[in-house]
Amino acid sequence: MHHRLAMLAIAVMAVAATGAAAQTRGVTKTDVTLGLPTDLSGVAATHGVSSSNAIKMRFDEINDAGGIHGRKIRVVVEDQGYQVPKAVQACNKLINRDKVFAFVGALGTPMNNACFKDQLAAEVPNLFPLSAARSMFEPFHRLKFYNAATYVDQLRSAVNYFVKEKGKKAVCIMYQDTDAGKEFLEGVELQAKKLGIELVERTTHKPTDQDFTAPITKLRQAGCDLIAMGTIVRDSIVPYVTARKMGWNDVVFVGSAAAYDLVVGAAQGMDGFHAMGLTEMPYADSTVASVRDFVDRYRKKFNIDPNIGAVYGYVGADLTVAGLKNAGVDLTLDSFIKGMEAIKNHKDIFDGPPVSFGPQVRQGANSSFLAEVKGGRWTRVTPPLGF
C-alpha cells in the first residue's frame, strides 16, 4: 500500500513537472521561438531591416554551432511599418498565434509602448528594443531589459557639452510629435533647467513630413545657435540640408543616437551634423578588428553593408544568447529572468560600454559620446559625456 502511494506521488510529480514545462510558451526540447516586430517598409526601415538581419545572423551563428543547451533559436519577424495600429496587430499575432517566448529588438518607442499592456500580461519579455525611451525599462518590470543610454540622457549630455564647452546660448529643439519626441523634449528641457537657461524655440513634426522649410525658418528667426534634434534618419537629413541651403551656417544641429546612422552620415550635405553615439560605427575599415570582421561576415550573408541598426540588433541578440545560456537546460520564464540578471560586464564586439543587470537593474549601461559627420563619415569627437 505504501509502495503504491509512493509510486502514485512520483507519477503525480512527474505529470506536474511535464505540465510546467509545457506551460513555458515558445519553448520545446529542440527550439525556442522569439518574436521580432519591426519596421521593414516604413520611415525607419533602414534600422528595421538591418537590425532584423543582424539578429538572425547572430542566432544563425549559434544554431550552426549546435544551439543553446540543445535548442535552436527561431525568430518570427513581423513588419509593423512604423505605425502603431500595425504594430499592435503584429504583436498580437506574435503573442497569440505564434506563442513566442520573448520579443527581441522590437523597433520604435510608440510601437513598443502600444504593445506593452498585452505583451507583459502574457508574460512575454521585451529584450533590447530599438528605442532609447525610458519606458523601455521604467517603471521597473522584471520582463523589460534595455542595454544603453536613454534619449533623455543623450540629449542632456549634448546640451550640457555645447553650452558649457562651446558657449552656446540660444538652445532650441526640433522633435517628432511622437512618444519618442516627448522623451527628446524632456531631456533638453531638464538640462536647460539645470543650466539655468530658457529654451528659445521649439518645433514639432510628424515622422513622415517631407518639407521642413517652415520650421527651419521659425528656428532661424528665433536666433537659435544650438538645435537639439529629436529625429531619426530622414527627418534628420532634410531639415539640416534645408538649413544649409538657406545659408544658415552659424548654428549647430545635434541629434540623439537615433540619428547616428550611416545613411545620415553619408547623405550629401551632412558634414558638420552632430549626434550622440553608443558604439563604433560599422565601417569596413574600422580601427576595431572585431568590427571589420562583423562587416565582412554581414556583407557575405546579406550582400549589403550593415548600418548602426545592425550593430544594435547584433548586440541585443548576443545579450539574449547570454541570458539563454545562463538559464540552463531547464528553460522557463523564471530561469531566463535569472539568467538575464546574471549578466555582468558583458562586452560587445563594437567597443560599446560593458552591460550588467541584476534583480533590480534593467538598464544595463548608460554611456554616450558626441560624434560629428566629417567627409561623409562619423567621427568620435569626445569621450563618454555626462551632465
C-alpha positions as CSV (number, residue, x, y, z in Angstrom):
1,M,0.0,0.0,0.0
2,H,2.7,2.4,1.0
3,H,4.7,1.4,-2.1
4,R,1.6,2.2,-4.3
5,L,1.1,5.5,-2.7
6,A,4.8,6.4,-3.2
7,M,4.6,5.4,-6.8
8,L,1.4,7.5,-7.3
9,A,3.1,10.5,-5.7
10,I,6.1,10.2,-8.0
11,A,3.7,9.9,-11.0
12,V,1.8,13.0,-10.0
13,M,5.0,15.0,-9.6
14,A,6.2,13.8,-13.0
15,V,3.0,14.9,-14.6
16,A,3.1,18.2,-12.8
17,A,6.7,18.8,-14.0
18,T,5.7,17.9,-17.5
19,G,2.8,20.3,-17.3
20,A,5.0,23.1,-16.0
21,A,7.4,22.6,-18.9
22,A,4.6,22.6,-21.4
23,Q,3.4,25.9,-20.0
24,T,6.6,27.6,-21.0
25,R,5.4,29.3,-24.1
26,G,7.7,29.2,-27.2
27,V,9.9,26.6,-25.7
28,T,10.3,22.9,-26.8
29,K,13.1,20.4,-26.2
30,T,14.6,21.4,-29.6
31,D,13.6,25.1,-30.1
32,V,13.0,28.4,-28.5
33,T,10.9,30.9,-30.6
34,L,11.3,34.6,-30.3
35,G,9.3,37.4,-31.9
36,L,10.6,40.5,-33.7
37,P,8.1,43.2,-34.6
38,T,9.9,45.8,-36.6
39,D,9.8,48.2,-39.5
40,L,10.5,46.7,-42.8
41,S,8.6,49.1,-45.0
42,G,8.2,52.5,-43.2
43,V,10.2,55.5,-42.3
44,A,12.6,53.5,-40.0
45,A,13.1,50.6,-42.4
46,T,16.8,51.3,-42.7
47,H,17.1,50.3,-39.0
48,G,14.4,47.7,-39.0
49,V,15.8,45.7,-42.0
50,S,19.4,45.9,-40.8
51,S,18.7,45.1,-37.2
52,S,16.5,42.1,-38.1
53,N,19.2,40.8,-40.4
54,A,21.8,41.1,-37.7
55,I,19.6,39.4,-35.1
56,K,19.0,36.5,-37.4
57,M,22.7,36.4,-38.2
58,R,23.8,36.1,-34.6
59,F,21.2,33.4,-33.9
60,D,22.2,31.5,-37.1
61,E,25.8,31.5,-35.8
62,I,24.6,30.0,-32.5
63,N,22.3,27.5,-34.3
64,D,25.2,26.4,-36.7
65,A,27.3,25.7,-33.6
66,G,24.6,23.4,-32.1
67,G,22.3,25.9,-30.4
68,I,22.0,26.5,-26.7
69,H,21.5,23.5,-24.4
70,G,20.3,21.5,-27.4
71,R,17.8,24.2,-28.6
72,K,17.9,26.1,-31.8
73,I,16.7,29.7,-31.8
74,R,13.8,30.5,-34.2
75,V,12.8,34.1,-35.0
76,V,9.4,35.2,-36.3
77,V,9.7,38.6,-37.9
78,E,6.6,40.8,-38.4
79,D,6.5,44.1,-40.3
80,Q,4.8,47.0,-38.5
81,G,5.7,49.7,-40.9
82,Y,6.5,52.1,-38.1
83,Q,2.7,52.5,-37.5
84,V,1.1,51.9,-34.1
85,P,-2.0,50.1,-35.4
86,K,0.1,47.7,-37.4
87,A,2.5,47.3,-34.5
88,V,-0.4,46.2,-32.2
89,Q,-1.6,43.7,-34.9
90,A,2.0,42.3,-35.3
91,C,2.4,42.0,-31.5
92,N,-0.9,40.3,-31.1
93,K,0.0,37.8,-33.8
94,L,3.3,37.0,-32.2
95,I,1.8,36.7,-28.7
96,N,-1.4,34.8,-29.5
97,R,-0.8,32.8,-32.7
98,D,3.0,32.3,-32.7
99,K,3.2,31.9,-28.9
100,V,6.7,33.4,-28.8
101,F,8.8,33.1,-25.7
102,A,10.1,36.7,-25.9
103,F,10.4,39.8,-28.1
104,V,13.9,40.9,-29.1
105,G,14.8,44.1,-31.0
106,A,11.3,45.5,-31.3
107,L,11.6,48.8,-33.0
108,G,10.1,52.2,-32.2
109,T,9.0,53.9,-29.0
110,P,5.3,54.4,-29.8
111,M,5.2,50.8,-31.1
112,N,6.8,49.3,-28.0
113,N,4.6,51.3,-25.7
114,A,1.4,50.3,-27.6
115,C,2.3,46.6,-27.2
116,F,3.4,46.5,-23.6
117,K,0.0,46.0,-22.0
118,D,-0.9,42.8,-23.8
119,Q,2.7,41.7,-24.1
120,L,3.5,41.9,-20.4
121,A,0.1,40.5,-19.4
122,A,1.0,37.4,-21.5
123,E,4.4,37.3,-19.7
124,V,6.4,37.9,-22.9
125,P,9.8,39.6,-22.0
126,N,10.8,42.6,-24.0
127,L,14.5,42.4,-24.8
128,F,16.7,45.2,-26.1
129,P,14.2,47.2,-28.2
130,L,15.4,49.7,-30.8
131,S,14.3,52.6,-28.7
132,A,16.1,54.6,-26.1
133,A,13.0,55.8,-24.3
134,R,12.9,55.4,-20.5
135,S,9.7,53.4,-20.8
136,M,11.8,50.5,-22.2
137,F,12.8,49.8,-18.6
138,E,10.8,52.2,-16.4
139,P,8.7,51.8,-14.4
140,F,10.5,48.7,-13.2
141,H,9.2,45.4,-14.6
142,R,11.0,42.2,-14.4
143,L,10.3,41.4,-18.1
144,K,11.9,44.6,-19.5
145,F,15.6,44.6,-20.4
146,Y,17.4,47.6,-22.0
147,N,21.1,48.0,-22.5
148,A,22.1,51.6,-23.3
149,A,21.8,55.3,-22.5
150,T,18.3,56.9,-22.9
151,Y,17.3,59.6,-25.3
152,V,16.8,61.9,-22.3
153,D,20.3,61.3,-21.0
154,Q,21.9,61.5,-24.5
155,L,20.4,64.9,-25.3
156,R,21.1,66.2,-21.7
157,S,24.8,65.3,-22.3
158,A,24.8,67.0,-25.7
159,V,23.2,70.2,-24.5
160,N,25.5,70.3,-21.4
161,Y,28.6,69.9,-23.6
162,F,27.7,72.6,-26.2
163,V,26.6,75.2,-23.6
164,K,29.5,74.6,-21.2
165,E,32.3,73.8,-23.6
166,K,31.3,75.6,-26.8
167,G,29.5,78.6,-25.3
168,K,26.1,78.1,-27.0
169,K,23.4,80.3,-25.5
170,A,20.2,80.1,-27.6
171,V,19.1,76.4,-27.3
172,C,16.2,75.2,-29.4
173,I,14.7,71.8,-30.3
174,M,13.0,70.2,-33.3
175,Y,11.3,67.0,-32.5
176,Q,8.9,64.4,-33.7
177,D,5.3,64.6,-32.4
178,T,5.5,61.1,-31.0
179,D,6.2,59.3,-27.8
180,A,9.9,59.4,-28.6
181,G,9.7,63.1,-29.3
182,K,8.4,63.7,-25.8
183,E,11.5,62.0,-24.5
184,F,13.8,64.1,-26.6
185,L,12.0,67.3,-25.5
186,E,12.1,66.3,-21.8
187,G,15.9,65.7,-22.0
188,V,16.5,69.2,-23.4
189,E,14.1,70.8,-21.0
190,L,15.7,69.1,-18.0
191,Q,19.2,70.1,-18.9
192,A,18.2,73.7,-19.8
193,K,16.6,74.0,-16.4
194,K,19.7,72.6,-14.7
195,L,21.9,75.1,-16.6
196,G,19.5,78.0,-15.7
197,I,18.6,78.8,-19.3
198,E,15.3,79.0,-21.2
199,L,14.6,77.1,-24.4
200,V,14.4,79.8,-27.1
201,E,12.1,77.9,-29.5
202,R,10.7,74.5,-30.3
203,T,9.1,73.0,-33.4
204,T,7.3,69.6,-33.9
205,H,6.7,67.5,-37.0
206,K,5.3,64.1,-38.0
207,P,7.9,61.3,-38.8
208,T,6.5,61.3,-42.4
209,D,6.8,65.0,-43.1
210,Q,8.9,65.9,-46.2
211,D,9.1,69.7,-46.2
212,F,10.9,71.5,-43.3
213,T,11.2,75.0,-44.7
214,A,8.6,76.5,-42.3
215,P,10.1,75.0,-39.0
216,I,13.7,75.8,-40.1
217,T,12.6,79.4,-40.9
218,K,10.9,79.7,-37.5
219,L,14.0,78.4,-35.7
220,R,16.3,80.8,-37.6
221,Q,14.1,83.8,-36.9
222,A,14.3,82.9,-33.2
223,G,18.1,83.2,-33.3
224,C,18.9,79.6,-32.3
225,D,22.6,78.7,-32.1
226,L,22.1,75.1,-31.0
227,I,19.2,72.9,-32.2
228,A,18.7,69.6,-30.5
229,M,17.2,67.2,-32.9
230,G,14.5,64.8,-31.7
231,T,14.7,62.9,-35.0
232,I,15.7,59.6,-36.7
233,V,17.0,59.3,-40.2
234,R,15.1,61.1,-42.9
235,D,13.9,63.8,-40.6
236,S,17.5,64.5,-39.5
237,I,18.8,64.8,-43.1
238,V,16.1,67.0,-44.7
239,P,16.0,69.8,-42.0
240,Y,19.8,70.0,-41.8
241,V,20.2,70.2,-45.6
242,T,17.4,72.7,-45.8
243,A,19.1,75.0,-43.3
244,R,22.4,74.8,-45.1
245,K,20.8,75.5,-48.4
246,M,19.1,78.6,-46.9
247,G,22.6,79.8,-45.9
248,W,22.1,79.2,-42.2
249,N,25.5,78.1,-41.2
250,D,26.1,79.7,-37.7
251,V,24.1,77.1,-35.9
252,V,24.9,73.6,-34.6
253,F,22.5,70.7,-35.0
254,V,22.9,67.7,-32.7
255,G,20.8,64.5,-32.6
256,S,20.5,61.5,-30.3
257,A,21.7,58.0,-31.2
258,A,18.6,57.7,-33.3
259,A,20.3,60.0,-35.8
260,Y,23.7,58.3,-35.5
261,D,23.3,56.3,-38.7
262,L,25.4,55.5,-41.8
263,V,22.7,56.9,-44.0
264,V,22.7,60.2,-42.2
265,G,26.5,60.4,-42.3
266,A,26.8,59.6,-45.9
267,A,23.9,61.8,-47.2
268,Q,25.0,64.7,-49.3
269,G,25.4,67.9,-47.4
270,M,25.5,66.4,-43.9
271,D,29.1,67.4,-42.9
272,G,29.1,69.2,-39.6
273,F,26.0,67.4,-38.3
274,H,26.4,66.0,-34.7
275,A,24.8,63.1,-32.9
276,M,25.3,61.1,-29.8
277,G,26.8,57.6,-30.3
278,L,26.7,54.4,-28.3
279,T,29.1,52.2,-30.2
280,E,31.6,52.2,-33.1
281,M,30.1,52.8,-36.5
282,P,30.3,49.6,-38.7
283,Y,32.8,50.8,-41.2
284,A,34.7,48.2,-43.2
285,D,38.0,50.0,-42.4
286,S,37.3,50.5,-38.7
287,T,40.2,50.6,-36.4
288,V,38.5,47.9,-34.3
289,A,39.3,44.4,-35.8
290,S,36.1,42.8,-34.5
291,V,34.0,45.5,-36.3
292,R,35.8,44.9,-39.5
293,D,35.2,41.1,-39.2
294,F,31.5,41.8,-38.5
295,V,31.1,43.9,-41.6
296,D,32.8,41.2,-43.7
297,R,30.5,38.5,-42.4
298,Y,27.4,40.6,-42.7
299,R,28.3,41.5,-46.3
300,K,28.8,37.9,-47.2
301,K,25.5,36.9,-45.7
302,F,23.2,39.7,-47.0
303,N,25.2,41.2,-49.9
304,I,24.8,44.7,-48.4
305,D,26.7,46.8,-45.9
306,P,25.4,46.9,-42.3
307,N,24.4,50.1,-40.6
308,I,24.1,51.1,-37.0
309,G,20.8,49.3,-36.7
310,A,22.6,46.1,-37.5
311,V,25.0,46.8,-34.6
312,Y,22.1,47.3,-32.2
313,G,20.4,44.2,-33.4
314,Y,23.5,42.0,-33.1
315,V,24.3,43.3,-29.6
316,G,20.7,42.6,-28.5
317,A,20.8,39.1,-29.9
318,D,24.2,38.4,-28.3
319,L,22.8,39.5,-24.9
320,T,19.8,37.3,-25.4
321,V,22.1,34.4,-26.1
322,A,24.0,35.1,-22.9
323,G,20.7,35.1,-21.0
324,L,19.6,31.8,-22.6
325,K,23.0,30.2,-21.8
326,N,22.8,31.3,-18.2
327,A,19.2,30.0,-17.9
328,G,20.4,26.4,-18.2
329,V,18.8,23.3,-19.7
330,D,15.5,23.8,-17.9
331,L,14.4,26.9,-19.8
332,T,11.4,28.6,-18.1
333,L,10.5,32.2,-17.8
334,D,11.9,32.3,-14.2
335,S,15.1,30.6,-15.2
336,F,15.5,33.0,-18.1
337,I,15.0,36.1,-15.9
338,K,17.6,34.8,-13.5
339,G,19.9,34.2,-16.4
340,M,19.5,37.7,-17.7
341,E,20.1,39.1,-14.2
342,A,23.3,37.1,-14.0
343,I,24.8,39.1,-17.0
344,K,27.8,41.1,-15.6
345,N,30.2,43.4,-17.6
346,H,29.2,41.9,-20.9
347,K,31.3,43.4,-23.7
348,D,30.1,43.5,-27.2
349,I,32.3,43.4,-30.4
350,F,31.6,47.1,-31.2
351,D,33.5,48.7,-28.4
352,G,30.3,49.6,-26.6
353,P,30.1,50.1,-22.8
354,P,30.0,47.0,-20.6
355,V,26.5,45.8,-19.8
356,S,25.3,44.4,-16.4
357,F,21.9,43.5,-15.0
358,G,20.7,42.5,-11.6
359,P,17.5,41.7,-9.6
360,Q,16.6,45.5,-9.6
361,V,18.6,46.6,-12.6
362,R,17.0,46.7,-16.0
363,Q,19.2,49.4,-17.7
364,G,22.4,47.6,-18.4
365,A,24.5,50.7,-19.4
366,N,24.3,54.4,-19.6
367,S,27.1,55.9,-21.7
368,S,27.1,58.0,-24.9
369,F,29.7,60.1,-26.8
370,L,29.5,63.0,-29.2
371,A,30.2,62.3,-32.9
372,E,30.3,64.5,-36.0
373,V,30.0,63.9,-39.7
374,K,33.3,64.7,-41.4
375,G,33.9,63.9,-45.1
376,G,30.7,61.7,-45.2
377,R,31.8,59.6,-42.2
378,W,31.0,59.7,-38.5
379,T,34.0,60.6,-36.2
380,R,34.1,60.5,-32.5
381,V,34.6,64.0,-31.0
382,T,34.5,63.3,-27.3
383,P,34.9,60.5,-24.7
384,P,31.7,59.4,-22.9
385,L,29.8,62.5,-21.7
386,G,27.7,63.2,-18.6
387,F,25.6,66.1,-17.4
